[in-house]
Amino acid sequence: MMLLQGKHILSVDQLNLTQIRSLFSTAEKLESVAKGRVTTHLLDGAILANMFFEASTRTRMSFHSAFARLGGDICDTTGFSFSSISKGESLADTARVISEYADVIVMRHPDQGAVADFAKHASIPVINGGDGPGEHPTQALLDLYTIRREFQKSGQSVHGSTIAMTGDLKNGRTVHSLAKLLSLFDNLTFHFVSPNALPMPAYIIEKIQQAGHQVKIFTQPETGIAGADVIYCTRIQQERLGTDNLGGHSNDLFSINQPLIERYAKPETLILHPLPRDTRQGAFDLSTDLDNDSRLKIFTQAANGIPVRMALFIHCLGLESGVGKDFQPAAWAESKS
Ligand code: NCD
């Protein structure tokens, strides 16, 4: 079943549970390739165009690493100042040109909807690596992959679970995509925990409620994280605050730290974060005092980005039936621990 072959991946709205289960099954088959223990030539000769017009470490490098581990090559451009867009070139022209240079495109852009506009003019699959405050579908997929895998260890199901999302729910695109993706499951309870000035957008809350889930809104983390099976923390998106005056709401800002988790979180709660977290003094984010807490899964989550992004490439290029057929142990990897 080639469910995503030739398709753009622009929003989680286009995905259903059958496609997601199929993607995750491919991702699991690719775990050993993702870790570098096994090699494959599935993408020999294929080229990824990695186009990032907004800051990124994980997303850009994990897409690159995923494509390279599958045997493909990567060409990339980073930032507007080094691209011909700074000379006045339109996204439409860029899309037509890059479609001749590569086989798949990943794009991150600061404007909501810009990646979808670009994709209209591209003749090869375009994957949204984040469009301003809009969406981040591949992050949501790797978040869900992490939740499912971690839940499976304790026999828990995503259906019926309680998910708390904390931080800047207004400007953070990861929580927009993840909330919508999770609403494909049944009977969830969402706790949206944010400062008053940074609430989850109404259109997302409506969509979740229409899908039959419960939504509870909190401004206090103490009550917001209580009872949650997952606490998904996010950073204040300083670069997108615009006219939001946080000065007037400084009493509202909070960090998720060890005393709070000790007192109010369940013993088996998963603590997630898309990263980067803001570890500067005085930042309101997930605190580093939880780094030795076994409930913290943020680095497993980031590592899961590789097999999930590999699976996306494989499915967009219609290669799922070939996965595993040419796997060879990586000779050099024997020197790894
Ligand atoms: C996120 C993003 O870019 O939206 N980072 C990521 O891709 N892992 C979250 C953020 O920047 O806060």
Residues whose N, C-alpha, C, O or C-beta is under 5 A from the ligand:
A	BS01	NCD	R58 T59 G130 H136 R173 T174 R235 P274 L275 P276
